[in-house]
Amino acid sequence: MKKLYYSIGEVSDITDVEAHVLRYWETVFDELNPKKNKAGNRVYKENDIETILKLKELIQEKKYSTEGAQQVLKKDDEDDSKEIPVSVKKDLKEIRLFLNQLLEKL
């Protein structure tokens, strides 16, 4: 189910982060900088989704300010080694989304 590029809608579904929040985070965080295709649409890669999931965890779950989240990202703190890696969380969310879509079709 892995793809090279994801649209903003797909990323929003995978991460449970609204598209307007993703666009805002782009302006605040240098680490989040999706490319645009010829039509001008944002195209996200796997590492962009991992960054978004990390930002979601910091801002929405741990209640960091944007400045605090910037510091944590810049520090690239390795203290989180006991937690589930962001890439695994992303894969699990993709699987859940796929299963929910499959359930709706039944």
URWOVEN-V402521 format. One record per pair of residues at least 4 apart in sequence whose ideal C-beta (glycine too) atoms are under 6 Angstrom apart, sorted by the first residue. I is the first residue (numbers start at 0). J is the second residue. D is the distance in whole Angstrom. If there is no record, write none. Layout:
i-><I I>
j-><J J>
d-><D D>
This chain:
i-><0 4 5 5 5 7 7 10 10 10 11 12 13 13 14 14 16 16 16 24 24 24 25 27 30 30 31 33 33 33 34 35 35 36 36 43 43 48 49 49 52 52 52 53 54 54 55 56 57 57 57 57 58 58 63 63 71 83 83>
j-><93 42 9 10 43 18 41 14 43 48 18 96 92 93 51 52 20 21 55 28 31 54 31 65 50 72 50 41 43 47 42 39 41 40 42 47 48 89 85 86 85 88 89 85 58 68 59 60 61 63 68 71 63 68 67 68 76 87 88>
d-><6 4 4 5 5 5 5 6 5 6 5 6 5 6 5 6 5 6 6 5 5 6 5 5 5 5 5 4 5 5 5 5 6 5 5 4 6 5 5 6 5 6 6 5 6 6 5 5 5 4 4 6 6 5 4 5 6 5 6>
